[in-house]
Amino acid sequence: MLTQAPRGTKDIYGPPMRVWHHVEETIREAAAGFVFREIRTPIFEHTELFLRSVGETTDVVQKEMYTFQDKGGRSVTLRPEVTAGAVRAFVEHKLYADTLPAKFYYIGPVFRYERPAAGRWRQHHQFGAEIYGSYSPAADAEVIALADAVLKRLGVSNYELRVNSIGGPECRARYNKILKAFLAEHFLELCPTCQTRFEKNPMRVLDCKDENCKLVLKNAPVPLDTLGAECRNHLDGVCRILDAMGINAVIDGKIIRGLDYYTRTVFEFVDNDSQLSVCGGGRYDNLIEECGGPAAGATGFGMGLERIIMMLGEPEADIRADVFIGSAGEKGFIKSQALANELRKLGIAAEADITGRGVKAQMKYADKTNARFSMIIGDDELDKNKVSIKNMATSEQFEKAFDELPLYIKEMLQ
């Protein structure tokens, strides 16, 4: 339909836009404090990038990607997450040859075909951070600390940080063996999708949203059961650094994250009220090499902005003019436009009538839009070189010469 946005998308305008600006500005300030630099990647990539990095047996690839052929017959996909594209850019532009570690952040839309729900949209927005070039648990702790800093700066406090380790390749091989043994006993209780995953990628069964599968998995073994000493020490290192930073983390053996590229550390920030994840991430030490680059440690996260904004509650009132300048007559109209532009150059939010409404209608508009001050410029005001300016909150009026107006308004706004 021409007059209805596609399901799972949302127009953002009016007072909520101020909240979005506040969130984005807070993110940029926090990222700068951690010396992360912004990266912007295309919103679509070659489909193969996501098949290889995210994993063919994940829910994202099997059920949620927006994939299509372009006019050249190439398969492209709207990005369901940004890490794969950021790694592709890191490799393509040989950024690994620069000083490492490389630290990037991004803010932008991602696309997943799933059932829309509170804080979950088919087009939604993510803030994410990536560190490339370090295997140290300090890198894991740093990205977690950045996410925690953003939430705290926004005034969000009712959440829990949950941390786990899914181990490296050897740990995963041991875990897959005991997991398959457990799942074999309950094979017929699994959904058809998970029955397929049983052979191809049994760990993906843990990410299933099917209620029957969830019941089966309540007593399933967890990756922590098979961690080797090196991976256990890495997890302990992350937790020790977080503790030294004053960031409380809870070990949760059930967290695995829904993408195949994760290794070792995985984590989620969970809203205590809704029990929804508002931020999730982890380590992906093999992804850069799998995308054609050198072996390099990597870790990062993605944070859903819609869910964060939902937690912030109702927005404040929309932006309003410092001064509304109405007019009467052609000369007053021209002067109002020039004066408004002069005030804007001084950092004053000024609005002049551009519709040709009558004086009464103009004053109604000024009142309705909550302008702080208002005035009307007509022939009398131009002849006297003075205008009466009204404080809309108190109804007080003061007459000022035109050349006195900018300084007077500036002082009144302080």
C-alpha positions in Angstrom: 0.0 0.0 0.0 1.3 3.4 -0.9 0.3 5.1 2.4 1.4 2.4 4.8 5.0 1.5 5.8 6.0 -2.2 5.3 5.3 -4.4 8.2 8.2 -4.4 10.7 9.4 -0.9 9.8 8.7 2.4 11.5 8.8 6.1 10.8 10.7 8.1 13.3 9.7 11.8 13.7 8.6 14.4 16.2 9.5 14.2 19.9 11.0 10.7 19.6 13.6 12.1 17.2 15.2 14.1 20.1 15.7 10.8 22.0 17.4 9.2 19.0 19.7 12.2 18.7 20.5 12.1 22.4 21.2 8.3 22.2 23.4 8.7 19.1 25.3 11.7 20.6 25.9 9.8 23.8 27.2 6.8 21.9 29.7 9.0 19.9 30.9 10.7 23.1 31.4 7.4 24.9 33.2 5.8 21.9 35.5 8.8 21.6 36.4 8.3 25.3 37.5 4.8 24.5 39.3 6.0 21.3 37.1 4.0 18.9 36.7 5.4 15.4 33.6 5.3 13.3 33.2 3.0 10.3 30.3 3.0 7.8 29.8 0.0 5.6 27.2 -0.6 2.8 23.7 -1.8 3.9 24.0 -4.7 1.5 26.8 -7.1 0.8 27.4 -10.2 -1.3 25.3 -13.0 0.2 28.3 -15.3 0.4 29.8 -13.1 3.1 27.0 -13.8 5.5 26.7 -17.5 4.5 30.4 -17.9 5.4 30.6 -15.8 8.5 27.2 -15.9 10.1 26.7 -19.6 9.3 24.3 -21.5 6.9 22.5 -23.3 9.8 21.8 -20.2 11.9 18.3 -18.7 12.2 19.6 -15.5 10.7 20.6 -17.2 7.4 17.9 -19.8 7.3 14.9 -17.7 8.2 15.7 -14.0 8.5 17.8 -12.6 5.7 16.5 -10.3 3.0 18.3 -11.8 -0.1 17.7 -10.9 -3.7 19.4 -10.8 -7.1 20.5 -7.5 -8.5 20.2 -6.6 -12.1 23.5 -8.2 -12.9 22.3 -11.5 -11.5 24.4 -11.3 -8.4 23.0 -12.5 -5.0 23.1 -9.7 -2.5 21.7 -9.4 1.0 20.6 -6.5 3.2 22.9 -6.7 6.1 21.4 -8.7 9.1 24.4 -7.6 11.2 27.4 -5.3 10.7 30.4 -7.3 12.0 30.8 -9.3 8.8 30.8 -6.2 6.7 33.2 -4.4 9.0 35.6 -7.4 8.9 35.3 -7.4 5.1 36.3 -3.7 5.0 39.2 -4.4 7.4 40.5 -7.1 5.0 39.7 -5.4 1.7 41.5 -2.1 2.6 44.4 -4.0 4.3 43.8 -2.1 7.6 45.6 -4.9 9.3 48.8 -3.4 8.0 48.2 -0.3 10.1 48.8 0.1 13.8 46.9 -2.5 15.8 44.6 -3.0 17.6 42.1 -1.3 15.3 39.0 -0.1 17.1 35.8 0.8 15.3 32.2 1.6 16.1 29.2 2.0 13.9 25.6 3.2 14.1 23.1 2.1 11.4 20.2 0.0 10.2 20.2 -3.8 10.0 17.5 -6.0 8.4 16.0 -9.2 9.6 12.8 -10.9 8.5 11.2 -11.9 11.8 7.9 -11.5 13.6 7.8 -7.8 14.8 7.5 -7.3 18.6 8.3 -4.7 21.2 11.7 -3.3 20.5 12.2 -5.7 17.5 11.7 -4.5 14.0 12.5 -6.0 10.6 14.5 -2.8 10.0 16.1 -1.8 13.2 19.2 0.1 14.3 22.3 -1.1 16.0 25.3 0.5 17.7 28.2 -1.8 17.6 31.9 -1.8 18.4 34.8 -4.0 17.1 38.4 -4.5 18.2 40.7 -6.2 15.7 44.2 -7.4 16.5 44.2 -8.6 20.1 43.7 -12.0 21.7 43.9 -10.6 25.2 40.9 -10.8 27.6 41.5 -7.1 28.1 40.0 -6.5 24.6 36.8 -8.4 25.6 36.6 -6.4 28.8 37.1 -3.1 26.9 34.2 -3.6 24.5 32.0 -4.8 27.4 33.1 -1.6 29.4 32.1 0.6 26.4 28.6 -1.0 26.2 28.2 -0.6 29.9 29.4 3.1 29.8 26.8 3.9 27.1 24.0 2.4 29.1 25.0 4.2 32.2 25.4 7.5 30.5 21.9 7.1 29.1 20.6 6.5 32.6 19.8 2.8 31.9 20.6 0.8 35.0 18.1 -2.0 35.4 20.1 -4.7 33.5 22.3 -7.6 34.1 25.6 -8.5 32.3 25.8 -12.2 31.6 29.0 -13.7 30.4 29.9 -17.2 29.1 32.6 -19.0 27.1 31.8 -21.4 24.2 35.5 -22.2 23.9 37.8 -22.7 20.9 37.8 -25.4 18.2 39.0 -28.2 20.5 36.5 -27.3 23.3 33.7 -27.1 20.7 34.5 -30.5 19.3 34.3 -32.0 22.8 31.1 -30.1 23.5 29.5 -31.1 20.2 30.1 -34.8 21.0 28.4 -34.7 24.4 25.6 -32.4 23.0 24.9 -34.8 20.2 24.6 -37.7 22.6 22.1 -35.7 24.7 20.1 -34.6 21.6 20.0 -38.1 20.2 18.0 -39.2 23.2 15.4 -36.5 22.4 15.7 -36.5 18.6 12.0 -37.0 17.9 11.0 -34.2 20.2 13.0 -31.7 18.2 11.5 -29.5 15.5 12.3 -30.4 11.8 14.8 -27.5 11.6 16.7 -28.7 14.6 16.6 -32.3 13.4 18.6 -31.0 10.4 21.0 -29.1 12.6 21.6 -32.2 14.6 24.0 -33.5 12.0 25.3 -30.2 10.4 25.7 -28.0 13.5 24.3 -29.3 16.8 25.2 -26.2 18.8 22.7 -24.2 16.7 19.9 -26.2 18.3 20.6 -24.3 21.5 19.5 -21.1 19.7 16.1 -22.5 18.6 12.9 -20.5 19.5 10.6 -23.4 19.3 8.9 -24.1 22.6 9.2 -27.8 22.5 13.0 -27.5 21.7 13.3 -25.1 24.6 11.8 -27.7 27.0 14.2 -30.4 25.7 17.2 -28.1 26.2 16.5 -27.2 29.8 18.7 -30.1 30.9 21.2 -30.0 28.1 24.9 -29.8 28.8 26.6 -26.4 28.4 29.9 -25.3 26.8 31.4 -24.6 30.2 31.4 -28.3 30.8 34.1 -28.9 28.2 36.3 -25.8 28.4 40.0 -26.5 28.2 42.5 -24.8 30.6 43.4 -22.0 28.1 39.8 -21.0 27.4 38.9 -21.3 31.1 41.9 -19.0 31.9 40.7 -16.5 29.2 37.2 -16.3 30.7 38.7 -15.9 34.2 40.8 -13.1 32.9 37.9 -11.3 31.4 36.0 -11.6 34.7 38.9 -10.4 36.8 39.4 -7.3 34.6 35.6 -6.5 34.7 35.7 -6.8 38.4 38.6 -4.4 38.7 36.6 -2.0 36.5 33.7 -2.2 38.9 31.5 -4.0 36.3 29.5 -6.9 37.8 29.2 -9.9 35.5 27.2 -13.1 36.1 28.4 -16.4 34.5 25.6 -17.9 32.5 26.4 -21.2 30.8 23.3 -21.0 28.6 24.5 -18.1 26.5 25.9 -19.1 23.1 24.8 -16.2 20.8 23.1 -16.9 17.5 26.0 -16.6 15.0 28.6 -19.2 14.1 31.6 -16.9 14.1 31.8 -16.6 17.9 34.7 -18.2 19.8 35.4 -18.2 23.5 33.8 -15.1 25.2 30.2 -14.4 24.6 28.0 -12.0 26.6 24.7 -10.3 26.8 23.2 -7.3 28.6 19.7 -8.3 29.6 16.9 -5.9 30.7 15.7 -7.2 34.1 12.1 -6.3 33.4 11.5 -7.7 29.9 14.3 -10.3 30.1 15.2 -9.1 26.5 18.8 -8.8 25.4 19.6 -5.2 24.7 23.2 -5.9 23.7 25.1 -9.0 22.8 28.5 -9.9 21.5 31.7 -11.8 22.0 35.0 -12.9 20.5 35.4 -14.1 16.9 39.1 -14.9 16.5 38.8 -16.8 13.3 36.6 -14.5 11.3 39.3 -12.2 9.8 41.2 -15.1 8.5 38.1 -16.8 7.1 37.4 -13.6 5.2 40.8 -13.6 3.6 42.9 -11.7 6.1 45.7 -12.7 8.4 45.1 -14.5 11.7 44.0 -11.8 14.2 42.1 -11.8 17.4 38.7 -9.9 17.3 35.9 -9.1 19.6 32.9 -6.8 19.6 29.1 -6.4 20.2 25.9 -5.1 18.8 23.3 -3.0 20.7 19.7 -2.6 19.6 18.8 1.0 19.7 15.1 0.5 19.6 15.2 -1.6 22.8 17.4 1.0 24.5 15.0 3.8 23.5 12.1 1.7 24.7 13.8 1.4 28.1 14.3 5.2 28.3 10.5 5.8 28.3 8.5 8.7 27.0 10.4 11.4 25.1 10.4 15.1 26.1 8.6 17.7 24.1 9.8 18.3 20.5 12.3 21.0 19.6 10.8 24.6 19.7 11.8 28.0 18.4 13.6 30.5 20.6 11.7 33.2 18.7 8.9 33.3 16.2 8.8 36.3 13.9 5.4 37.1 12.4 4.8 39.8 9.8 2.2 42.1 8.3 2.6 43.5 4.8 5.2 42.8 2.1 8.0 44.9 3.6 7.4 43.3 7.1 7.4 39.9 5.5 10.8 40.5 3.8 12.3 42.0 7.0 11.0 39.0 9.1 12.9 36.6 6.8 16.1 38.6 7.0 15.9 39.0 10.8 15.3 35.3 11.3 18.3 34.4 9.3 20.5 36.9 11.2 19.4 35.4 14.5 20.2 31.9 13.3 23.7 32.9 12.5 24.1 33.7 16.2 22.9 30.3 17.3 19.3 31.4 18.1 16.6 29.0 16.9 14.4 31.4 14.9 11.3 30.8 12.8 9.5 33.3 10.5 6.1 32.9 8.9 6.5 31.5 5.4 2.8 30.8 4.7 1.3 34.3 4.3 -1.2 33.7 7.2 -3.0 36.6 8.9 -1.5 38.0 12.1 -3.9 36.2 14.4 -3.2 32.9 12.8 0.5 33.5 13.1 0.3 34.2 16.8 -1.8 31.0 17.2 1.0 29.1 15.5 3.6 30.6 17.7 1.6 29.6 20.8 0.9 26.1 19.5 4.5 25.4 18.8 5.7 26.7 22.2 7.9 29.4 20.9 9.7 31.2 23.7 9.4 34.7 22.3 7.3 36.2 19.4 7.0 39.5 17.5 5.1 40.9 14.6 6.9 43.2 12.1 4.7 45.6 10.0 5.0 49.0 8.5 4.7 50.8 11.9 7.6 48.8 13.3 9.7 49.5 10.2 9.0 53.2 10.4 9.9 53.4 14.1 12.8 51.0 13.7 11.5 49.2 16.8 9.5 46.1 17.5 7.6 44.7 20.5 8.9 41.3 21.6 6.6 39.1 23.7 7.7 36.6 26.3 5.2 33.8 25.5 5.5 32.2 29.0 4.8 35.4 31.0 3.0 37.6 28.4 5.4 40.4 29.2 6.3 42.7 26.2 9.4 44.8 25.6 10.0 47.3 22.8 13.5 47.1 21.3 15.3 48.6 18.3 16.0 46.1 15.6 19.8 46.4 16.1 19.3 45.7 19.8 17.2 42.5 19.3 19.9 39.9 18.7 21.8 40.8 21.9 18.6 41.1 23.9 17.2 37.7 22.8 20.6 36.1 23.4 20.7 37.4 27.0 17.0 36.4 27.7 17.8 32.8 26.6 20.7 32.4 29.0 
